[in-house]
């Protein structure tokens, strides 16, 4: 997978999305692209060997990861509803459907793992997981590509618009949520 896979149009739209969110008074802790890992389903025989290759899975789509404490304040449903309202009011770039925006809390273990992996200049050397039958599998990672596989999604330092490990104070989180909600609801009025 090459870093150039992210089209210039999506790269520009992501930057505009970040600017739009900030104009709407949402201060994200991170905004970056990811691409789902393309997996190929297989059937294993009783010896654990591949007996049949299945059709490619419909993964590999681009997702814009929005890391924000607003999800902790308002909840995922309320945050997604506001993102849809902003999109419908053309306050965010129309190239980025709210369906491809993945919202995550800055407190989530996944985000903490992401920060750790992307801040490690050497990157991980392998991705390990356990199959349903309990076997440990290790998949080597090509660090020369600049990409890191985390939780079934590819990340690249070149796809990051903004990413901080800082968490908002409780009072700031509440104020930012209230301001974002008021800004978006004013658009819909």
C-alpha angles and dihedrals in degrees: 000000000000126000087232089069088089103086120232088239092057091042091055093042090054091054090049089048091056091049090048093051091050091050087052088054097252111135106197122200088216145005122183142141125250134179124215114244112254106234129187116215117227137184117228125210123224091274090057095251124131108266100172137014114222127208118285114275117245093249130112095089123145119251129188109222113214113192111194141150087221088086089062092049103042102018128242096279095052092045093049091047090055092047089053091048090051090049093048090050089051090241090130127046112283089220089072112065114202086235091073095046111100112200118207135176118244085228096058119114089231092059091047089052090047092052091049094049096045093046091053105093092203094046124206118309096214143010113229129195141157123243122227090262091054101257116143114232126190121198115194117229123218102228091187089071091064090228130118128202111219123169094342094309129103118229129186129189087229091062095058119106097173132352128166132168091213119115124213122245114250094250092050092048091053093046094047092049092050092048093048092048092050093047094052095042089051088058092053093048 
